[in-house]
């Protein structure tokens, strides 16, 4: 399998530039997921790797070889699309074997590769069936099996689960995770808009916005240490609560803020005294918030607007004066609370996030300065 290196990749359609100098270094055997909102460039980036879109500028290397002008068929890449693209008149076996027959592989090699792929994907009982006799999840597994049979250097997945219903998405996601475990040296790049897929499948996640890379990191790194407001609110479900705040004091041990809701917080991030008076954003994940105990200083004060008791968790949607959206608290277990009552929420200081006026993480900025 292969290493993949992208250096200053630009893609433009006429005067419209959609990828802006993408730099990525993907190691052999990594499972990397591209995520981002619709139109962020994740599928375009995947298609440039496949060779289906011509790069406008920059360099792409597979195992150290520049492939900018190498056609898709010679890049050693297999792609699994959103649609299954199976031949309806061919059996599962013939669909999986078709590409190898075109490549003039021997009958023995074809049989061995198809059997191996069928074993990995548990398709053995279905090899003689036509696609119409399969479920959506089984058809997608056939498409994946066809890619495996090509023995590619890199696997590319372009939103392969988006056409499946919820139950099949979960089942097929598990199959892809098992596939990754069974092929530990295989390099896989996966595009999705579903962050659950990204968080559960990826070794590293690439968060894209408007053709730029916002952050690259392991799932828990992005969750606990988002580089900016966009990543903070994109990664995590429900999304992180963001509140306006003003710095009241700062030192090497922490930054204290007054929060829009009338609460206060001190976040253990090193800051200079010159920050005093600066407008910042305070972030708190719903699952990190809890109802403040008697005598405990609250971070967020508001009135409960909606209660969703789900058994394992209770969701509180809180109206905060001057705040446009609800603040959401995700409390473990069942809590007997009523709509319209006042509530005071807090969280452990280590779980809070601060972002500057440009939306950049103040934690990351402080640590970068310290490292320098």
C-alpha positions in Angstrom: 0.0 0.0 0.0 1.0 3.6 -0.3 1.9 6.9 1.3 0.1 9.9 -0.2 1.5 13.5 -0.2 -0.4 16.6 -1.3 1.6 19.8 -1.6 -0.1 23.2 -2.3 -3.0 21.5 -4.3 -5.2 24.1 -6.1 -8.2 23.3 -8.1 -10.0 26.0 -10.1 -12.9 25.9 -12.6 -12.1 28.9 -14.8 -11.8 31.9 -12.5 -13.4 30.1 -9.5 -10.9 28.5 -7.2 -12.4 25.8 -5.0 -9.4 24.2 -3.4 -6.8 26.7 -2.0 -3.3 25.2 -1.5 -4.1 22.0 0.3 -1.2 20.4 2.2 -1.7 16.8 3.5 0.7 14.0 4.3 -1.2 10.6 4.6 0.9 7.6 5.8 0.7 4.0 4.6 -2.1 2.2 6.4 -3.9 5.3 7.7 -7.7 5.7 7.6 -8.2 9.4 6.9 -11.7 11.0 6.7 -12.5 14.2 5.0 -15.4 16.1 6.6 -17.1 19.4 6.2 -20.3 21.1 5.2 -21.8 20.8 1.7 -19.7 22.6 -0.8 -16.5 22.6 1.3 -14.5 20.8 -1.4 -14.1 17.3 0.2 -15.5 15.4 -2.8 -13.5 17.6 -5.2 -10.3 16.9 -3.2 -11.1 13.1 -3.3 -11.6 13.3 -7.1 -8.3 15.1 -7.6 -6.6 12.3 -5.8 -8.3 9.7 -8.0 -7.3 11.7 -11.1 -11.0 12.3 -12.1 -10.3 16.1 -11.7 -7.2 17.6 -13.1 -5.1 19.6 -10.6 -4.7 23.3 -11.4 -1.5 23.7 -9.4 0.5 21.9 -6.8 2.0 18.4 -6.6 0.5 15.0 -5.7 2.7 12.1 -4.9 1.9 8.4 -4.3 4.8 6.5 -2.8 7.1 9.3 -3.8 6.1 9.3 -7.4 4.5 12.5 -8.8 1.1 11.5 -10.3 -0.2 14.9 -11.6 -0.2 13.7 -15.2 -0.8 10.0 -14.6 -4.3 8.8 -15.7 -6.7 7.4 -13.1 -6.3 3.8 -14.4 -2.5 3.9 -13.7 -2.5 5.4 -10.2 -3.2 2.2 -8.3 -6.4 3.7 -6.8 -9.8 2.1 -6.3 -12.9 4.3 -5.6 -16.2 3.3 -4.0 -18.9 5.8 -5.0 -22.1 7.0 -3.3 -24.0 5.0 -5.8 -23.2 1.3 -6.1 -22.7 1.3 -9.9 -23.1 -2.4 -10.3 -23.9 -4.2 -13.6 -27.5 -5.3 -13.1 -27.2 -8.3 -15.5 -24.1 -9.7 -13.8 -23.9 -11.8 -10.7 -22.0 -10.6 -7.6 -19.0 -12.8 -8.7 -19.0 -11.3 -12.2 -19.3 -7.7 -10.9 -16.3 -8.3 -8.6 -14.3 -10.0 -11.3 -15.1 -7.7 -14.2 -12.2 -5.3 -13.8 -9.7 -8.1 -13.4 -11.0 -9.7 -16.6 -10.5 -6.4 -18.5 -6.9 -6.4 -17.1 -6.4 -9.9 -18.5 -5.8 -11.5 -15.1 -5.7 -15.3 -15.0 -8.8 -17.3 -14.1 -7.0 -18.6 -11.0 -5.9 -15.2 -9.8 -9.5 -13.8 -10.3 -11.0 -16.7 -8.3 -8.5 -16.2 -5.5 -9.1 -12.5 -5.3 -12.9 -12.7 -5.5 -12.9 -15.4 -2.8 -10.7 -13.4 -0.6 -12.8 -10.3 -0.9 -16.0 -12.3 -0.4 -14.6 -13.8 2.8 -13.6 -10.4 4.2 -17.0 -8.9 3.4 -19.1 -12.0 4.2 -20.4 -12.2 0.6 -19.7 -15.9 0.0 -23.4 -17.0 0.0 -24.4 -14.2 -2.5 -21.8 -14.7 -5.2 -24.4 -16.2 -7.6 -27.0 -13.6 -7.0 -27.9 -10.6 -9.2 -27.7 -7.2 -7.6 -31.5 -6.9 -7.6 -31.7 -9.8 -5.1 -29.5 -7.9 -2.6 -30.2 -5.3 0.1 -28.7 -1.8 -0.2 -26.0 -2.7 2.3 -25.1 -5.9 0.5 -24.8 -4.0 -2.8 -22.5 -1.5 -1.3 -20.4 -4.3 0.1 -20.2 -5.8 -3.4 -18.9 -2.4 -4.6 -16.3 -2.4 -1.9 -15.4 -6.0 -2.8 -14.9 -5.0 -6.4 -12.4 -2.3 -5.2 -10.6 -4.9 -3.0 -10.2 -7.2 -6.0 -8.2 -4.6 -7.8 -5.6 -4.7 -5.0 -5.1 -0.9 -5.1 -2.5 1.2 -3.4 -5.2 3.5 -2.0 -8.9 3.1 -1.3 -11.2 6.1 -1.8 -14.7 6.2 -0.4 -17.0 9.0 -1.6 -19.9 9.1 0.9 -20.6 5.3 0.5 -23.3 5.1 3.1 -25.4 8.2 2.3 -28.0 6.2 0.2 -28.7 3.7 3.0 -31.3 3.9 5.6 -30.3 4.5 9.3 -30.0 0.8 10.3 -28.1 -0.2 7.2 -25.7 2.8 7.6 -24.8 1.5 11.1 -24.4 -2.1 9.9 -22.3 -1.1 6.9 -20.2 1.3 8.9 -19.3 -1.6 11.2 -18.4 -3.7 8.1 -16.1 -0.9 6.9 -14.5 -0.7 10.3 -13.9 -4.5 10.3 -12.5 -4.2 6.7 -10.0 -1.6 7.9 -9.0 -3.9 10.8 -8.5 -6.9 8.5 -6.3 -4.8 6.1 -4.1 -2.9 8.5 -1.6 -1.9 5.8 -4.2 -0.5 3.5 -4.4 3.3 3.0 -8.0 4.5 3.0 -9.5 8.0 2.4 -13.1 8.4 3.2 -15.4 11.4 2.5 -18.5 12.0 4.6 -20.7 14.8 5.9 -21.7 12.5 8.9 -19.4 13.2 11.8 -20.4 9.9 13.6 -18.8 8.0 10.6 -15.8 10.3 10.9 -15.3 9.9 14.6 -15.8 6.1 14.7 -13.8 5.2 11.6 -10.9 7.6 11.3 -7.3 7.5 12.5 -7.2 11.2 11.5 -9.9 13.6 10.4 -9.4 16.4 7.9 -11.9 19.2 8.5 -12.5 21.3 5.4 -14.3 24.6 5.0 -14.7 26.6 1.7 -11.7 24.8 0.1 -9.4 25.3 3.1 -8.1 22.8 5.7 -9.3 24.0 9.1 -7.6 21.3 11.2 -6.2 17.8 10.9 -6.0 15.4 13.9 -7.2 12.3 15.6 -10.9 12.3 16.4 -10.5 12.9 20.2 -7.9 15.7 19.5 -10.4 17.6 17.4 -13.1 17.0 20.0 -11.1 18.1 23.0 -8.8 20.6 21.3 -10.5 22.3 18.4 -8.3 24.8 16.7 -11.1 27.3 16.1 -14.8 28.1 16.4 -15.7 26.3 13.2 -14.1 23.0 14.2 -15.5 23.4 17.8 -19.1 23.6 16.5 -18.7 21.1 13.6 -17.2 18.3 15.6 -19.5 17.0 18.4 -23.2 16.3 18.5 -25.0 18.2 19.9 -22.8 21.1 18.9 -20.7 23.1 21.4 -22.5 26.0 23.1 -20.8 29.3 22.4 -21.4 32.4 24.6 -20.1 35.9 24.4 -17.8 36.9 27.2 -15.4 39.6 28.3 -12.0 39.1 29.9 -11.8 40.4 33.4 -8.3 39.2 34.4 -5.5 37.1 32.9 -2.3 35.6 34.1 0.0 32.7 33.5 -2.4 30.4 35.5 -5.7 31.3 33.7 -8.1 33.7 32.0 -11.2 34.9 33.9 -14.2 36.1 32.1 -17.7 37.5 32.7 -20.2 35.5 30.6 -23.1 37.1 28.7 -25.5 35.1 30.8 -24.3 36.9 34.0 -22.1 34.0 35.0 -18.3 33.8 35.5 -15.6 31.4 34.6 -11.8 31.0 34.9 -10.3 28.9 32.2 -6.8 27.5 32.9 -5.2 29.0 29.8 -2.1 31.2 30.1 -2.9 34.8 29.2 -1.4 38.3 29.4 -2.8 41.1 31.5 -3.3 43.1 28.3 -6.2 40.8 27.4 -8.3 42.5 30.1 -11.4 44.0 28.5 -11.2 41.9 25.3 -14.3 40.3 23.9 -14.0 36.6 23.6 -16.2 33.5 23.0 -16.6 30.9 25.8 -17.3 27.3 24.6 -18.9 24.5 26.6 -20.0 21.2 25.3 -23.6 20.2 26.3 -22.4 17.0 27.9 -19.9 18.9 30.1 -22.6 21.2 31.6 -24.3 20.3 34.9 -26.7 22.0 37.3 -24.7 24.1 39.7 -24.8 22.9 43.3 -25.8 25.3 46.1 -23.1 27.9 46.6 -21.3 26.9 43.4 -20.7 29.8 41.0 -22.6 29.4 37.8 -21.3 29.9 34.3 -24.6 30.1 32.6 -27.9 31.5 34.0 -31.2 31.1 32.2 -34.7 29.7 32.1 -35.6 26.2 30.9 -37.6 26.4 27.7 -37.7 22.7 26.6 -37.1 19.5 28.5 -36.4 16.2 26.6 -36.3 13.2 28.9 -34.7 10.4 27.0 -34.1 8.0 29.8 -30.3 7.7 29.7 -30.0 11.5 29.3 -32.1 14.6 29.9 -31.7 17.5 27.5 -32.3 21.0 28.7 -32.9 23.8 26.2 -32.2 27.0 28.1 -33.1 30.5 27.2 -30.4 33.0 28.1 -31.1 36.7 28.0 -29.4 38.3 25.0 -28.4 35.0 23.5 -30.1 34.2 20.2 -30.0 30.4 20.4 -30.8 28.0 23.2 -28.0 26.8 25.4 -28.2 23.0 25.5 -27.2 21.0 28.5 -27.0 17.2 28.2 -27.4 15.7 31.7 -26.7 12.1 32.4 -29.8 10.1 33.6 -33.2 11.4 34.4 -33.7 14.8 36.0 -37.1 16.0 37.2 -37.1 19.6 36.1 -39.9 21.8 34.8 -40.2 24.2 31.9 -40.1 27.9 32.8 -37.9 27.4 35.9 -34.6 29.2 36.5 -31.5 27.1 36.0 -27.8 27.7 36.8 -25.3 25.7 34.9 -21.6 25.1 35.4 -18.8 22.9 34.2 -15.3 21.9 35.2 -12.8 24.6 34.2 -10.6 22.2 32.2 -13.5 21.4 29.9 -14.2 25.0 28.9 -12.8 26.6 25.7 -11.9 30.2 24.9 -11.8 31.7 21.4 -10.4 35.1 20.5 -12.1 37.7 18.3 -10.9 35.9 15.1 -12.4 32.6 16.3 -9.0 31.0 17.0 -8.6 28.8 20.1 -6.8 30.7 22.8 -5.5 27.5 24.3 -3.8 26.5 21.1 -2.4 30.0 20.6 -1.0 30.0 24.2 0.6 26.6 23.8 2.1 27.6 20.4 3.7 30.7 22.0 5.0 28.6 24.8 6.5 26.1 22.4 8.2 28.9 20.4 
